[in-house]
Protein backbone atom coordinates (compact mmCIF):
# COMPACT_ATOMS: atom_id res chain seq x y z
CA UNK A 1 0.00 0.00 0.00
CA UNK A 2 1.34 3.43 -0.91
CA UNK A 3 1.90 6.45 1.29
CA UNK A 4 1.46 10.08 0.25
CA UNK A 5 3.11 13.14 1.83
CA UNK A 6 1.41 16.50 1.15
CA UNK A 7 3.26 19.80 0.62
CA UNK A 8 2.01 23.38 0.57
CA UNK A 9 4.37 26.29 -0.11
CA UNK A 10 7.37 23.98 0.39
CA UNK A 11 6.20 22.68 3.80
CA UNK A 12 4.84 19.23 4.63
CA UNK A 13 1.28 19.70 5.89
CA UNK A 14 -0.14 16.19 6.01
CA UNK A 15 -0.24 12.71 4.57
CA UNK A 16 -2.57 9.95 3.52
CA UNK A 17 -2.81 6.34 2.54
CA UNK A 18 -4.29 7.24 -0.86
CA UNK A 19 -4.33 10.28 -3.11
CA UNK A 20 -7.88 11.36 -2.23
CA UNK A 21 -7.17 11.23 1.49
CA UNK A 22 -3.91 13.10 1.00
CA UNK A 23 -5.61 15.89 -0.96
CA UNK A 24 -7.93 16.59 1.98
CA UNK A 25 -4.89 17.82 3.93
CA UNK A 26 -5.17 21.06 1.96
CA UNK A 27 -8.21 21.88 4.11
CA UNK A 28 -5.73 22.97 6.81
CA UNK A 29 -4.37 25.75 4.58
CA UNK A 30 -7.58 26.74 2.80
CA UNK A 31 -7.46 30.42 1.85
CA UNK A 32 -10.21 32.62 3.27
CA UNK A 33 -10.15 35.61 0.95
CA UNK A 34 -8.91 34.24 -2.38
CA UNK A 35 -9.56 31.25 -4.62
CA UNK A 36 -7.46 28.11 -4.70
CA UNK A 37 -6.20 29.12 -8.14
CA UNK A 38 -4.94 32.44 -6.74
CA UNK A 39 -3.47 30.76 -3.66
CA UNK A 40 -1.62 28.18 -5.75
CA UNK A 41 -0.28 30.89 -8.06
CA UNK A 42 0.90 32.99 -5.10
CA UNK A 43 2.70 30.15 -3.31
CA UNK A 44 6.49 30.35 -3.42
CA UNK A 45 6.61 26.61 -4.20
CA UNK A 46 3.87 24.82 -6.13
CA UNK A 47 1.70 22.40 -4.14
CA UNK A 48 2.71 18.79 -4.59
CA UNK A 49 2.34 15.31 -3.17
CA UNK A 50 5.16 12.80 -2.89
CA UNK A 51 4.20 9.16 -3.32
CA UNK A 52 6.19 6.47 -1.53
CA UNK A 53 5.96 2.71 -1.96
CA UNK A 54 4.73 2.33 1.62
CA UNK A 55 4.65 4.03 4.98
CA UNK A 56 7.65 1.92 5.96
CA UNK A 57 9.58 3.19 2.92
CA UNK A 58 8.77 6.75 3.98
CA UNK A 59 9.97 6.06 7.53
CA UNK A 60 13.14 4.48 6.14
CA UNK A 61 13.85 7.72 4.21
CA UNK A 62 13.49 6.00 0.84
CA UNK A 63 13.24 8.22 -2.20
CA UNK A 64 9.73 8.99 -3.34
CA UNK A 65 8.45 7.01 -6.32
CA UNK A 66 6.97 10.13 -7.88
CA UNK A 67 6.11 13.73 -7.17
CA UNK A 68 2.60 14.71 -8.19
CA UNK A 69 2.02 18.35 -9.08
CA UNK A 70 -1.25 19.41 -7.48
CA UNK A 71 -3.58 21.82 -9.24
CA UNK A 72 -6.25 24.07 -7.77
CA UNK A 73 -8.88 21.94 -9.52
CA UNK A 74 -7.59 18.78 -7.78
CA UNK A 75 -7.78 20.49 -4.38
CA UNK A 76 -11.25 21.90 -5.03
CA UNK A 77 -12.58 18.51 -6.17
CA UNK A 78 -11.17 16.74 -3.10
CA UNK A 79 -12.55 19.32 -0.67
CA UNK A 80 -15.99 19.68 -2.25
CA UNK A 81 -17.52 16.72 -0.37
CA UNK A 82 -16.20 18.17 2.91
CA UNK A 83 -17.98 21.51 2.58
C-alpha positions as CSV (number, residue, x, y, z in Angstrom):
1,X,0.0,0.0,0.0
2,X,1.3,3.4,-0.9
3,X,1.9,6.4,1.3
4,X,1.5,10.1,0.2
5,X,3.1,13.1,1.8
6,X,1.4,16.5,1.1
7,X,3.3,19.8,0.6
8,X,2.0,23.4,0.6
9,X,4.4,26.3,-0.1
10,X,7.4,24.0,0.4
11,X,6.2,22.7,3.8
12,X,4.8,19.2,4.6
13,X,1.3,19.7,5.9
14,X,-0.1,16.2,6.0
15,X,-0.2,12.7,4.6
16,X,-2.6,10.0,3.5
17,X,-2.8,6.3,2.5
18,X,-4.3,7.2,-0.9
19,X,-4.3,10.3,-3.1
20,X,-7.9,11.4,-2.2
21,X,-7.2,11.2,1.5
22,X,-3.9,13.1,1.0
23,X,-5.6,15.9,-1.0
24,X,-7.9,16.6,2.0
25,X,-4.9,17.8,3.9
26,X,-5.2,21.1,2.0
27,X,-8.2,21.9,4.1
28,X,-5.7,23.0,6.8
29,X,-4.4,25.8,4.6
30,X,-7.6,26.7,2.8
31,X,-7.5,30.4,1.8
32,X,-10.2,32.6,3.3
33,X,-10.2,35.6,0.9
34,X,-8.9,34.2,-2.4
35,X,-9.6,31.3,-4.6
36,X,-7.5,28.1,-4.7
37,X,-6.2,29.1,-8.1
38,X,-4.9,32.4,-6.7
39,X,-3.5,30.8,-3.7
40,X,-1.6,28.2,-5.8
41,X,-0.3,30.9,-8.1
42,X,0.9,33.0,-5.1
43,X,2.7,30.2,-3.3
44,X,6.5,30.4,-3.4
45,X,6.6,26.6,-4.2
46,X,3.9,24.8,-6.1
47,X,1.7,22.4,-4.1
48,X,2.7,18.8,-4.6
49,X,2.3,15.3,-3.2
50,X,5.2,12.8,-2.9
51,X,4.2,9.2,-3.3
52,X,6.2,6.5,-1.5
53,X,6.0,2.7,-2.0
54,X,4.7,2.3,1.6
55,X,4.7,4.0,5.0
56,X,7.6,1.9,6.0
57,X,9.6,3.2,2.9
58,X,8.8,6.7,4.0
59,X,10.0,6.1,7.5
60,X,13.1,4.5,6.1
61,X,13.9,7.7,4.2
62,X,13.5,6.0,0.8
63,X,13.2,8.2,-2.2
64,X,9.7,9.0,-3.3
65,X,8.5,7.0,-6.3
66,X,7.0,10.1,-7.9
67,X,6.1,13.7,-7.2
68,X,2.6,14.7,-8.2
69,X,2.0,18.4,-9.1
70,X,-1.3,19.4,-7.5
71,X,-3.6,21.8,-9.2
72,X,-6.3,24.1,-7.8
73,X,-8.9,21.9,-9.5
74,X,-7.6,18.8,-7.8
75,X,-7.8,20.5,-4.4
76,X,-11.3,21.9,-5.0
77,X,-12.6,18.5,-6.2
78,X,-11.2,16.7,-3.1
79,X,-12.5,19.3,-0.7
80,X,-16.0,19.7,-2.3
81,X,-17.5,16.7,-0.4
82,X,-16.2,18.2,2.9
83,X,-18.0,21.5,2.6
